[in-house]
Structure formats: structure tokens, C-alpha cells
Amino acid sequence: MNKWFWRVLILCFLMVNAETVDWLLAITIGGYSFDASDEHTFRYFSLSSYFDSAIFQLIPYLLLAGLAAFQGRHYCVHEKIAFWAALIAITLFHCWGYWGVNYSSYTDGHLSSTASLALIFIPLHAIWVGLLTGITVGLLSLLCACVIKKICGA
């Protein structure tokens, strides 16, 4: 894969986590200003807690990176599309999952007593979501290329 893929993968891993999604919730749903949302969201933040949750969040990104490295240096277009789709799916699933967990904090609802387990299960479910999305989009890309080739007669 090219350098952009690796950079975006690392950036997604570092930036998309429960704290940043909670910060976005504080701004969009909670109505906090930027300063107040920083204070509200990162009040109890510590690097050790970040790394504790990052261990689980690393799993789907690490599996995707391992699969991309295993493929070697040469990729066809369909493989590149599949890897990018898997990366996007993993990242969006993390956003969606953390959003769903923290959403009730900014509405009239209450957090579940088991909400902290989501820090473990959201990344684990992101593995199969990314895998299925990558395979599906890669196969659709290959199918579209075959159909276009048939139509154009090449």
C-alpha cells in the first residue's frame, strides 16, 4: 500500500477513540462551546486510561495493517479499494459505537451500567465489520470492472 494508507490508518487509530467522540458529542448534542467541551470531556483524561482502551482499539487496525503488509508491495486496484473500504468501515464503526455509548450522557437518558464494556466489544466487532466491508467492496469493484470490460468489448 502507499504511504497515504499507512498515514491515514495511524491517524484514524490515534484520533478516533471514545474521548474524541465524546468531545464531538459535547459540542453537537450537549451544546458546549469548544473550551467548555474540552474541560468537560478531558476532565478525567489520563494517558494511562487512553493506552488501556487503545490496546483494544488497536486490534482491528493491527489486523488490517498485518493483512496489508502480508499482501506485499504490489496491489491491484480492487485490492486497494478493498483495503481503503475496510479502513473506513473500521473507523466509522468505532465512531458509531462510541457515539451510541455516550449519547445518553447528553440527553435525558442514563448510561448503562455495562457501558464500559463497549471499550472492549466495539473494537472486536469492528474486526468483522471491516473484513466483510473490505471483501464486499473489493468483489463489487472487481465485478464492476468485469462488466465494464464486457460492455466496452475490450
Secondary structure, 3 states (H helix, E strand, C coil): CCHHHHHHHHHHHHHCCHHHHHHHHHHHCCCCCHHHHHHHHCCCCCHHHHHHHHHHHHHHHHHHHHHHHHHCCCCCHHHHHHHHHHHHHHHHHHHHHHHHHHHHHHCCCCCCCCHHHHHHHHHHHHHHHHHHHHHHHHHHHHHHHHHHHHHHCC
